[in-house]
Amino acid sequence: MIFKGFRFIFTFSILLVITSCNPNNFKEKANQQFGDQHFKTAISLIELHKLREGNYPPSLDSLKYIGDWDKIIFTSVKYKKLDNGYQLDLTNGWIGKPKELSYPDEFWKGLGLVKSNMKKKSQ
């Protein structure tokens, strides 16, 4: 427990230094960093469910064995199961949705994530 608290404080401190204490820049960087983490956590949990159960969960509430820190995805992403996979939209980062957050084409390969507000329009 102490290690997790230290890790959070350390990460927060580094983020503060990187953003040079500019409040607007700090907010966007924090939204990007937390949004990225929440989005990837949700993908990991959804894909793990598919691996274990053979199908994508009907809702995020159907996910099993999630950690306390993972529960943040319930307020950070919007999930919808589709016939051919799933849709996952990022709705929140730290205190708002990041203005800029993108992933390379290879990030999406092998995922059942077919629709997302984080995908470039050409993908």
N, C-alpha and C positions, 0 to 999 in steps of 0.2 A: 504494500500500500504506500509506504514512504517512497519507494522507488518510482511509482507511477506519478506521485505528486511532484517529485523532483524532476522527472522527465517532462511533465507539462510546464513547469516553471522554466526549465532550461529552454524548451522549444519556444515558449512565449517570449523569453528574453532575447533569443537569437532573432526571432521575427521582428521584435521591436528595434533592434540594432540595424537589421537589414533595411528596414523601411525608413531609417533616419529620422524617426519621431515625427514625421509629417502625418498629421491625423487622417487626412483623406487617403494618402498612400497606404497608411497602416491598415485602415479599414478594408480597402480593396485587397491588399495582400493577405490579410487574415481571412477574408471571405473566400479568396482563391484557395488558400491552404486548407482550410476547414472543409470547404465545399468539395475539393478534390478528395479528401480523406473520406468524407461521408459517402460520396458517389461510389468510390472504389470499394468501400466496406459493404455497401448495399449489393453491388455486383457480386462480390465474393460470396456473400451469404446466399444470394439467390442461385448462383451457379453451384454452390455446394449442395443446396437443397435438391437441385436437378440431378446432381451426381448420385446422391443418396437415395432419393425417392423415385427417380425416373421421369419426373415431370417438374415443370416450374410451379412454384407455390401459387395458389389462387389469390393470396394477399400476403402482405408482409407479416401480418399476424400469424400466419401459418409457419413461419420460420422457427426452427427448433434450435436449442443449445446456443443461443446468442448471449454474448457477454453484456455486462452492465453498460460498458462504454459503447457497445454496438447499437444500443437502443436509440441513440441519437438519430439514426436513419429514419425513424418514424416521423420526425419533424423536419427532415432535411430533403427527402426525396418523395416523389409520387410514383407509385408502381401500378402497372396494369398488365395482367396476363393476356396475351394475344394468342390467336390460333397457331401462329408460326413462331412463337417466342414470347418476348415481353417488351413493354415500354417502360423506360425509367427516366424520369425528369428530375433534375436537380432543382430544388425550390429554395434552398437556404444554405448559406455557408456558415459564417460566424454570426453576423447580425443582419445579413441580407444576402441576396443571390449575387455571386460574382459577376462582374460585367464582362470579364474576359477569362475564359477557361476553355482550353481545347485539348484534344488528344490526337496523336498521329493515327493514320489509317490502320496501322498494324495493331493498335490497341484494341480495336473492335473485332479482330479476327478470332473465330472460335467461340464467340459468345452468342447466346440466344437473344441478345439485346438488339432488336431490330428497329426500334424507334426511340429517339431521345432528343431533348433540347440541347444536349451537349455534342451532338453529331453535327458536322458541317453539312450544309444543304446538299452537297454533291455526293455524300456517302449513302 
